[in-house]
Amino acid sequence: MTYSLKLPGRTWFGEGALEAANGELQSLGKKALIVTGKVVIKSAAFARLTQLLDTSGTGWTVFTGIFGEPDDVMIEDGAKAYLENGCDFLIGLGGGSQLDSAKAIAAKVALPGSVTSHAGREIAGDFPKMALIPTTAGTGSEATRFTVITDRAKGAKLLLRGDGLLPNLAIVDPLFTLSAPPALTAHTGMDALTHAVEAFTSRKATPLTDPYALDAVRRILKNLPAAYRDGGDRAAREEMAIAAYEAGVCISNASVTLVHGMSRPIGAKFHVPHGLSNAMLLAHCLAFAAAGRPEKFARLARSCDLAPADSGDLEAASALIAALSDLTAALEIPTLKAYGIPEAEFRAAIPQMAKEALDSGSPGNTLREVTMDDVVRLYEALY
């Protein structure tokens, strides 16, 4: 059996990574559209980036029209800004929403028709060159060949996928994550954990992705609580930045499973941030998956020292689920009810959400077979 591993063109990691990557950043083009957020433009990361561009004589303009999770209307506006300002490459700076938006703008610029018309299939084209610079440790978007946007009219999350969405340059400086507040640190960290666990227990997992997934889970279990308690803990921030990147590599090559399939409809319909909706579902969905096929969940538990080496598969898998539940509680992840989602509205949406979850294809990667009835029951039990 053969395997491949798709990665960004080049990755620079560590304190000072932005300055170290300056030569390659300049080589991407003459004028950048910086896709970022209205909070990030006030950050030290934005100041360092724009100073670097100015010193090198590289032109730039800023697009801050991404608020919340990106949708097709925002992407259309970003593509318009790219073309009207004569840009020839993209820089995504921020959290997953900004990085995903930079990718989607690249796709919109290169491909005909609406950006939503390209969802659900492999896309390819003459995409603008891209540099992605995360300011959170979560989505790993800087390492993936995917981007997720919402169809505003339909209220559905859509997946764009293609090798052209891998950035030419990924720049990961853990210091850029120091300003992330506790809740954002928790939600994005749980997103990375979900990526790593799902990739390890995916039908598409390979011997090339498993080491990335194992290492990411170990780092997150050890360091996410520390980063949550003390955002200035540089060692914990660095470990989380590594783990988020590793987890991004994992899902880009091994994909995700049931949690992501069920998470996207909740996010689209009830405006729950992606990492948070994953965290709400993580232990719940993985308990279902592990009950049917415990062996790989057990291997993950033993590798993370959550269960003895001589433990049975069901015992070890249960220890993993318990650890995930404990972490969710320690990070104060709210329930759907505590988040403010009305129960009647949630239950009324279950049939459509279940259909969208299965249609996404992600549940089909779960080691245990997942039916429509299973997804409905999981949604019903979640509230």
C-alpha positions as CSV (number, residue, x, y, z in Angstrom):
1,M,0.0,0.0,0.0
2,T,1.3,3.5,-0.8
3,Y,0.9,6.7,1.1
4,S,1.5,10.4,0.5
5,L,2.0,13.3,2.8
6,K,1.0,16.8,1.6
7,L,2.5,19.8,3.4
8,P,2.8,23.5,3.0
9,G,5.6,24.6,0.6
10,R,7.8,25.8,3.4
11,T,7.2,26.2,7.2
12,W,9.1,28.5,9.5
13,F,8.5,27.9,13.2
14,G,9.6,29.6,16.4
15,E,10.2,33.0,17.9
16,G,11.3,35.3,15.1
17,A,9.9,33.0,12.4
18,L,8.4,36.0,10.6
19,E,11.7,37.8,10.2
20,A,13.5,34.5,9.3
21,A,10.9,34.0,6.5
22,N,11.3,37.5,5.1
23,G,13.1,36.6,1.9
24,E,10.5,33.9,1.0
25,L,7.7,36.3,1.9
26,Q,9.0,38.9,-0.5
27,S,9.3,36.3,-3.3
28,L,5.6,35.6,-3.2
29,G,4.6,38.8,-5.0
30,K,4.7,42.6,-5.2
31,K,1.5,43.5,-3.4
32,A,-0.3,41.5,-0.7
33,L,-3.9,41.5,0.4
34,I,-3.6,40.9,4.2
35,V,-6.7,39.1,5.3
36,T,-7.1,39.7,9.0
37,G,-9.5,40.8,11.8
38,K,-10.3,44.1,13.4
39,V,-8.7,43.0,16.7
40,V,-5.6,41.5,15.0
41,I,-4.7,44.8,13.2
42,K,-4.0,46.3,16.7
43,S,-1.6,43.5,17.6
44,A,2.2,43.3,17.7
45,A,2.0,40.6,15.0
46,F,0.3,42.9,12.5
47,A,2.8,45.7,13.3
48,R,5.7,43.4,12.8
49,L,4.3,42.1,9.5
50,T,3.6,45.5,8.0
51,Q,6.9,46.9,9.1
52,L,8.7,44.0,7.5
53,L,6.7,44.5,4.2
54,D,7.4,48.3,4.3
55,T,11.1,47.8,4.8
56,S,11.3,45.3,2.0
57,G,9.3,47.6,-0.4
58,T,6.5,45.1,-0.7
59,G,3.1,46.7,-1.2
60,W,0.1,45.7,0.9
61,T,-3.5,46.5,1.7
62,V,-5.8,45.2,4.4
63,F,-9.1,43.4,4.3
64,T,-10.8,43.1,7.7
65,G,-14.3,42.1,6.4
66,I,-14.2,38.7,8.2
67,F,-16.2,38.7,11.4
68,G,-17.2,35.5,13.2
69,E,-16.8,32.5,11.0
70,P,-16.5,33.3,7.2
71,D,-19.3,33.0,4.8
72,D,-19.6,33.3,1.0
73,V,-20.6,37.0,1.1
74,M,-17.5,37.9,3.0
75,I,-15.3,35.9,0.6
76,E,-16.8,37.6,-2.4
77,D,-16.0,41.0,-0.8
78,G,-12.4,39.9,-0.1
79,A,-11.9,38.8,-3.7
80,K,-13.2,42.1,-4.9
81,A,-10.8,43.9,-2.6
82,Y,-7.9,41.7,-3.9
83,L,-8.7,42.5,-7.6
84,E,-9.5,46.2,-7.1
85,N,-6.3,46.9,-5.2
86,G,-4.1,45.2,-7.8
87,C,-2.8,42.5,-5.4
88,D,-0.9,39.5,-6.6
89,F,-0.6,37.4,-3.4
90,L,-2.3,36.8,-0.1
91,I,-1.3,36.8,3.5
92,G,-3.7,35.4,6.1
93,L,-3.0,36.7,9.6
94,G,-5.1,35.6,12.6
95,G,-7.1,32.7,13.8
96,G,-8.7,30.0,11.7
97,S,-11.4,32.2,10.3
98,Q,-8.9,34.6,8.8
99,L,-6.6,31.8,7.5
100,D,-9.6,29.9,6.0
101,S,-10.8,33.2,4.4
102,A,-7.5,33.8,2.7
103,K,-7.7,30.4,1.2
104,A,-11.3,30.9,0.1
105,I,-10.4,34.2,-1.4
106,A,-7.6,32.6,-3.4
107,A,-10.1,30.0,-4.7
108,K,-12.6,32.7,-5.6
109,V,-10.0,34.8,-7.5
110,A,-8.8,31.7,-9.5
111,L,-12.1,29.9,-10.2
112,P,-15.2,30.9,-12.1
113,G,-18.7,31.2,-10.6
114,S,-19.6,31.5,-6.9
115,V,-17.3,30.2,-4.3
116,T,-20.0,27.9,-2.9
117,S,-20.4,26.2,-6.3
118,H,-17.0,24.6,-5.8
119,A,-17.8,22.9,-2.4
120,G,-17.7,19.2,-2.0
121,R,-15.2,18.4,-4.8
122,E,-11.5,18.7,-5.5
123,I,-10.6,22.1,-6.8
124,A,-7.6,23.2,-8.8
125,G,-6.5,26.3,-10.6
126,D,-4.0,29.1,-10.9
127,F,-4.3,30.1,-7.3
128,P,-2.5,33.2,-6.0
129,K,0.4,32.5,-3.8
130,M,-0.3,32.5,0.0
131,A,1.5,33.0,3.3
132,L,-0.5,32.0,6.4
133,I,0.4,33.2,9.9
134,P,-1.7,31.9,12.8
135,T,-2.3,33.9,16.0
136,T,-4.1,31.1,17.7
137,A,-3.1,27.4,18.3
138,G,-6.1,25.6,17.0
139,T,-7.3,25.0,13.5
140,G,-3.9,24.2,12.0
141,S,-5.3,25.9,8.8
142,E,-1.7,26.9,7.9
143,A,-1.0,23.2,7.3
144,T,-4.2,22.0,5.6
145,R,-5.6,21.7,2.0
146,F,-9.1,22.6,3.2
147,T,-11.1,25.7,4.0
148,V,-14.6,25.9,5.5
149,I,-17.1,28.6,4.7
150,T,-20.8,29.1,5.4
151,D,-23.4,29.6,2.7
152,R,-25.2,32.6,4.2
153,A,-28.4,32.1,2.4
154,K,-28.7,28.4,3.2
155,G,-27.1,28.5,6.7
156,A,-24.9,25.5,5.8
157,K,-21.2,25.0,6.3
158,L,-19.3,24.0,3.1
159,L,-15.9,22.4,2.6
160,L,-13.5,23.4,-0.2
161,R,-10.6,21.1,-0.7
162,G,-7.6,21.0,-3.0
163,D,-3.9,21.0,-3.0
164,G,-3.9,24.6,-4.2
165,L,-5.2,25.6,-0.8
166,L,-2.0,24.5,0.9
167,P,0.0,27.7,1.5
168,N,3.3,28.4,-0.1
169,L,4.5,29.6,3.2
170,A,3.4,28.8,6.8
171,I,4.9,31.1,9.5
172,V,4.2,29.9,13.1
173,D,5.5,32.1,15.9
174,P,4.2,31.0,19.3
175,L,4.6,34.5,20.6
176,F,1.7,35.6,18.4
177,T,-0.6,33.5,20.5
178,L,0.2,35.0,23.8
179,S,-2.6,37.5,23.7
180,A,-5.3,34.9,23.1
181,P,-7.8,35.1,26.1
182,P,-8.6,32.0,28.1
183,A,-11.8,31.0,26.4
184,L,-10.3,31.4,22.9
185,T,-7.3,29.4,24.1
186,A,-9.6,26.6,25.3
187,H,-11.8,26.5,22.2
188,T,-9.0,26.5,19.7
189,G,-6.9,24.1,21.7
190,M,-9.9,21.7,21.8
191,D,-10.2,22.1,18.1
192,A,-6.6,21.0,17.6
193,L,-7.2,18.0,20.0
194,T,-10.3,17.0,18.0
195,H,-8.2,17.1,14.8
196,A,-5.5,14.9,16.3
197,V,-7.8,12.3,17.9
198,E,-10.1,12.1,14.9
199,A,-7.2,11.8,12.4
200,F,-5.7,9.0,14.5
201,T,-9.0,7.1,14.6
202,S,-10.0,7.8,11.0
203,R,-10.3,5.1,8.3
204,K,-7.9,7.3,6.3
205,A,-5.2,7.3,8.9
206,T,-1.8,6.2,7.7
207,P,1.6,5.3,9.2
208,L,2.7,8.8,8.1
209,T,0.0,10.6,9.9
210,D,-0.2,8.5,13.1
211,P,3.1,9.8,14.6
212,Y,1.9,13.5,14.1
213,A,-1.4,12.7,15.7
214,L,0.1,10.9,18.7
215,D,2.5,13.6,19.4
216,A,-0.1,16.3,19.1
217,V,-2.5,14.6,21.5
218,R,0.4,14.1,24.1
219,R,1.4,17.8,23.8
220,I,-2.2,19.1,24.1
221,L,-3.2,17.0,27.1
222,K,-0.1,18.2,28.9
223,N,0.0,21.8,27.9
224,L,-3.5,23.1,27.1
225,P,-4.6,23.4,30.8
226,A,-1.4,25.4,31.5
227,A,-2.0,27.7,28.5
228,Y,-5.6,28.2,29.6
229,R,-4.6,29.0,33.2
230,D,-1.7,31.3,32.3
231,G,-1.7,32.8,28.8
232,G,1.8,34.1,29.3
233,D,3.2,30.6,29.8
234,R,5.6,30.7,26.8
235,A,6.6,27.0,27.0
236,A,2.9,25.9,27.0
237,R,2.1,28.3,24.1
238,E,5.0,26.9,22.1
239,E,3.9,23.3,22.7
240,M,0.4,24.1,21.7
241,A,1.6,25.9,18.5
242,I,3.5,22.7,17.5
243,A,0.5,20.5,18.3
244,A,-1.9,22.6,16.3
245,Y,0.4,22.5,13.3
246,E,0.8,18.7,13.7
247,A,-2.9,18.2,14.0
248,G,-3.4,20.3,10.9
249,V,-1.0,18.0,8.9
250,C,-3.1,15.1,10.2
251,I,-6.5,16.2,9.1
252,S,-5.1,17.4,5.8
253,N,-3.9,13.9,5.0
254,A,-6.2,11.6,7.1
255,S,-9.3,13.7,7.3
256,V,-11.8,14.0,10.2
257,T,-14.7,11.8,11.4
258,L,-18.0,12.0,13.3
259,V,-17.2,15.0,15.6
260,H,-16.6,17.4,12.7
261,G,-19.5,16.0,10.7
262,M,-21.9,16.8,13.5
263,S,-20.1,20.0,14.6
264,R,-20.5,22.0,11.4
265,P,-24.3,22.1,11.3
266,I,-24.4,23.3,14.9
267,G,-22.0,26.0,14.1
268,A,-23.8,27.1,11.0
269,K,-27.3,27.1,12.5
270,F,-26.7,28.3,16.0
271,H,-23.5,30.4,15.4
272,V,-21.4,28.4,17.8
273,P,-17.6,28.9,17.1
274,H,-16.1,25.8,15.5
275,G,-13.7,24.9,18.2
276,L,-16.3,25.2,20.8
277,S,-18.9,23.1,19.0
278,N,-16.2,20.4,18.5
279,A,-15.4,20.5,22.2
280,M,-19.1,20.1,23.1
281,L,-19.3,17.0,21.0
282,L,-15.8,15.4,21.5
283,A,-16.2,12.9,24.3
284,H,-19.9,12.3,23.4
285,C,-19.2,11.2,19.8
286,L,-15.9,9.4,20.5
287,A,-17.6,7.3,23.2
288,F,-20.0,6.1,20.5
289,A,-17.2,5.4,18.0
290,A,-14.9,3.7,20.6
291,A,-17.7,1.4,21.8
292,G,-17.9,-0.2,18.4
293,R,-14.1,-0.3,17.5
294,P,-12.1,0.2,20.7
295,E,-8.7,-1.0,19.5
296,K,-7.2,2.1,18.1
297,F,-8.7,4.4,20.8
298,A,-7.1,2.0,23.2
299,R,-3.7,2.3,21.5
300,L,-4.0,6.1,21.7
301,A,-4.8,5.9,25.4
302,R,-1.9,3.7,26.2
303,S,0.5,5.8,24.1
304,C,-0.6,8.9,26.2
305,D,-0.1,7.0,29.5
306,L,-3.8,7.2,30.2
307,A,-4.1,3.4,30.6
308,P,-1.7,0.6,31.6
309,A,0.1,-1.3,28.8
310,D,-1.6,-4.5,29.8
311,S,-5.1,-3.0,29.9
312,G,-8.0,-4.4,27.7
313,D,-9.1,-2.4,24.7
314,L,-12.5,-1.4,26.2
315,E,-10.9,-0.4,29.5
316,A,-8.2,1.7,27.8
317,A,-10.6,3.3,25.3
318,S,-12.9,4.3,28.3
319,A,-9.9,5.9,30.0
320,L,-9.3,8.0,26.9
321,I,-12.9,9.2,26.9
322,A,-12.8,9.9,30.6
323,A,-9.6,12.0,30.1
324,L,-11.3,14.0,27.3
325,S,-14.4,14.6,29.5
326,D,-12.2,15.7,32.4
327,L,-10.3,18.2,30.1
328,T,-13.6,19.6,28.8
329,A,-14.7,20.2,32.3
330,A,-11.4,21.8,33.4
331,L,-11.6,24.2,30.4
332,E,-15.2,25.2,31.4
333,I,-16.7,24.2,28.1
334,P,-20.4,25.1,28.2
335,T,-23.2,22.8,27.3
336,L,-25.6,23.7,24.5
337,K,-28.1,24.9,27.1
338,A,-25.6,27.0,29.0
339,Y,-24.4,28.5,25.7
340,G,-28.0,29.8,25.2
341,I,-29.3,27.5,22.5
342,P,-33.1,27.0,23.0
343,E,-33.9,23.3,23.4
344,A,-37.0,23.4,21.2
345,E,-35.1,25.1,18.3
346,F,-32.2,22.6,18.6
347,R,-34.5,19.6,18.6
348,A,-36.5,20.9,15.6
349,A,-33.2,21.3,13.7
350,I,-32.0,17.7,14.3
351,P,-33.3,16.0,11.2
352,Q,-31.7,18.6,8.9
353,M,-28.5,18.7,10.9
354,A,-28.2,14.9,10.8
355,K,-28.7,14.9,7.0
356,E,-26.0,17.6,6.6
357,A,-23.6,15.8,8.9
358,L,-23.9,12.6,6.9
359,D,-23.8,14.4,3.6
360,S,-20.5,16.0,4.6
361,G,-18.8,12.6,4.3
362,S,-16.8,13.0,7.5
363,P,-18.8,10.5,9.6
364,G,-18.0,7.9,7.0
365,N,-14.4,8.1,8.0
366,T,-15.3,6.9,11.5
367,L,-14.0,3.4,12.3
368,R,-17.5,2.4,13.5
369,E,-20.4,2.5,10.9
370,V,-22.5,5.6,11.4
371,T,-26.2,5.6,10.3
372,M,-28.7,8.5,10.2
373,D,-30.5,7.0,13.2
374,D,-27.1,7.1,15.1
375,V,-26.6,10.7,14.3
376,V,-30.1,11.7,15.3
377,R,-29.8,9.8,18.6
378,L,-26.4,11.5,19.3
379,Y,-27.8,14.9,18.7
380,E,-30.9,14.2,20.9
381,A,-28.7,13.0,23.7
382,L,-26.3,16.0,23.5
383,Y,-28.8,18.5,24.7
